[in-house]
Amino acid sequence: MEILEAIVRGVVQGITEFLPISSSAHLILIPWFLGWEDRGLAFDTALHFGTLISLVGFFRAEWLAFARSALRLTRGRIESRDDRMVLYILVATIPGGLAGILAEDLVETRLRSPLVPGITLILLALVLLVAERMGRRQKDFDHITWGDAITIGLAQALALVPGVSRSGITITAALFRGVRREPAARFSFLLSTPIIAGAAGKKLLDVASAGATADQAAMLVAGVATSALVGYAAIRFMLRYLSTNTTYVFIWYRIALGIVVLLAFWWGFR
């Protein structure tokens, strides 16, 4: 049963990390609705190692190009779009990294109540709705600027709050900056890679240093493998979907789920 639970959590993580509906919210809400034990932020974050694998695998060509660019940058040379993109990602990662260091305890101890994602799912949906209505959507991936990267990086810092959604808040910020939907998602996914790598790596080290039983290790392996496979498919789907569609289906889903959660919380569910 525990392995099945880990697989379900891995599927949830793989899908919701890349759709703008919040993986952290779903990893809190699904166990709450099903009456499962809360495995804590450490287990949920460790599942991100699976989505890290899917990110690196899907964007392997881009990351190889970025590695070559990083070598050029150490020599003080900026020659291509990839060189600029490496700098954009490095600088845009700083706000989210600092937020993760400073707010980790707050997120783990104060923000895991279902009430938090119940509220933030709806709030971010409304902000995304405004971005869909107001965004000019004129820029493609090659025309992302320093201002875009910094704005999206600052927005990513808010993704620590359950229900906000890393992809949701960064895509929203990109839309406000006039970036088209598919390039917005592509930059969002690339930008999330260093943050996910840092957070997942730290939690895996914490789990390893604390020791784990054979059952716990099996759960973690099952969850990570599942999230990697499902995450890869979710990235492919999201990029194709946003090349021809809006984000409205995710907006309405967030609002509906948020209302259900708030009503359940109000009526004392669980």
N, C-alpha and C positions, 0 to 999 in steps of 0.2 A: 504493500500500500504506500509506503514512504517513497519507493522508486517511482510509482505512478504519480504521486504528488509532485515529485521533483520534475518529472517530464512535463506535467501540466504547467508548472511554474516556468519551465524553460520555454515552452510554446508561448506563453503569455509574454515573457520577457522579449523573445525574438520578434514577435509581432509588434508589440506596443512601444518598443524602443524607437522604431523608425516611423511609425505612424504618429501623427500629432495628437495622441490621446493619453499619453503619460504611462510609462511602464511602472514607475513607482506607485502611482495610484492603483493600478490593477494588481500589483503584487501585495498591496495592503488590502484591497477590497475583496478580491476573490477568496482568500483565506477567511476573511471576516464573514462573507456570505455563506461559505461552505462549512464554517465551524472548525477550520484547520488551525493548528498551532501557528502562532506568529514566529517565524524562523529568525526574525530580526533583520536589521539593516545589513549586517555582515553577510548573511546568506544571499540576500537580494542583490547586493553589490557584487558579490562573487559571480553571480549569474551573468553580470555584465562582461565577464571574460569571454563568454560565448559570443556575445554580440561584437566584442572587439575582434574576435577571430573572423567573423563575417565581414566586418568593415575592412580589415586588412586584406582579406581574400578578394572581396569584390573590387576594391580600389587599388589592387596590387600594382598596376601599371603606374597610377598616379603617385603612389608612395615611393616607387623606385625612382621616378623622375624627380620627386621632391628630395630624395636622398642625394642625388647628383647635384641638385641645386644647392643643398646645404653645404656641400663641399666647395662649390663656387663662392658661396657667401662668406665662408671662412677666409677666403682670399680677397674679400672686399669687392666682389664683382656681382652686379645685378644685370643679367643679360636677357632674361626671358620672363614670360608670364609665370612659369613655375617658380622662378626665383622670388618674384613678388608674392606669389601665393604662399610660399613657405613663411615669409615674413608676416603676412596677414594672419596666418594660422597661429604662429608663435605669439604674436601680440594679442590676438583675440582670445587666446587660451588663458591669459593671465587673470582676468577677472573671475572666471569660473574656478580656476585653481585656488585662488585666494579665498573665495567663498567656501569652497570645499574644506579647506584647512580650518577656517575660522568658525564655520557653522556646523561641523560634523556632529558634535554633541547635541546641539539644539535639534537637528533633524532627527537624530536617533532617539531622543528622549521625549521631545515635546510635539513633534509633527507627524507621528504615526497613527494618530486617531483618524478614523474614517471621516470625521467631520471636515478635516483639512482638505483632502482631495474632493470631497463633496462640494465645497465652496470654490476651490481653485479650478476645478474642471469647467465650471460655468463661467467664471471670470475670464479665463484665458480664451474660452470660446467666443465671448463677446468681443474681446480685443482682436482676435483673429478675424471675426466677421467685419469689423471696421477696416482692418488691413485689406481684406478682400475687396471691400467696396471702394477704398481710397487709393490703394496701391496702383501706380502707373504701369508697372510691369514692363519696363522698356529695356532693362539691362540683362545681358546674358552673362555667363560665367566669366568670360574674358574681360568684362567691363566692371567687375567688382572693384571698389576703390578702398582706400584707407578708411574713409568715413564709414563705409558699409561694414568693413571688417570689425572696426572698433565698436560700432553700434550693436552688431550681432554678438560680439564677444561679451559686451556688458549684459545683453539680454540673457546669454547662456548662464550667467551667474544665478539667475532666478530659478533655474531648472532644479536646484536642490529641493525646492518646496514640492512635496508630493502633489500631483495633479496638474502642475504647470506644464510639464513635458519639455524635454530638451529640444527635440525636433520641433515641437509646436511653437515654443517661444522664439527660437532662432529663425524659423521660417517666417513667423509673424513679423519679426524685426526686419528681415530681408524684404518682405513685401512692402512694408512702410518705406523702405529705402528705394523702392522702384525696381527691385530685382524680379525677374520672372519666376514662376513657381518651381519649375524643374531645376534651374540653376540654384535657386534658394535652397532647395532640399539637398542638392549635391554639396554645396558649401557647408550646410548644416551638418551633414554626415561626416565630411572631412574634418570639420572643426571639432566634432565630438570625439574623434579618435584619441587625441592625447589625454583628454580629461577622463574618458572611460578607461584608458590604459593605466593611468595613475591611480584612479579609485579602485579598479578591480585588482590591480597588482598589490596595493596596500592591504586590501581586505583578505586576499588569498594568503599573504604573508602572515596576517594576524591569525587566520584560521589555522595555518600550518604550525605557527609557534604555540598556539593554545592546545594543539593536539586534536585529533578527530578520531572517532571510532570508525570501524570498517563500514558500518551502515551510513554514517554521515558522509564519509568519503564517496561512497557509491552514489548517494543522493546528489552530491555536488557534481560528480562526473556526468551523471545522467542529465542534470539540469543544464550544465554548460554545453554539452554536446547538442542537446535539443535546441537551445537558444542560438547556437552557431548556425545550424542548418536552417532553422526557421527564419533567423535574422537575415541570412543571405537572400532568401526568397522575398522577404519583406522589402529589402532595399531595392531589388529589381522591380518589384511591383510598384513601389512608391514613385520611383523615377519615371517609369512609363506612365503611370496614372496621372501624375502632375504635368506631364508634357501636353496633355489634351483636356484635363479636367480641373475643376476648382477644388477647394478644400471644404466646401459646404457640408458634404456628408460627414466629415469629422467634427465640424462645428455642431451639427444637430445631435450627433452621437454623444458628444461631451455634455451638452446641455441635458439631454435625456438621462444619461447616467448620473449626472450630478443631482438632478431632481430626485431620482430614485434613492440615491444614497442619503440625501437630506431627509426625505420622508421616512426612510428606514431608521435613521438615527433619531429622528424626532419621536417615532413610535417605540423607541427603546429596543430595536432589533438587536439580538445578541447581547 
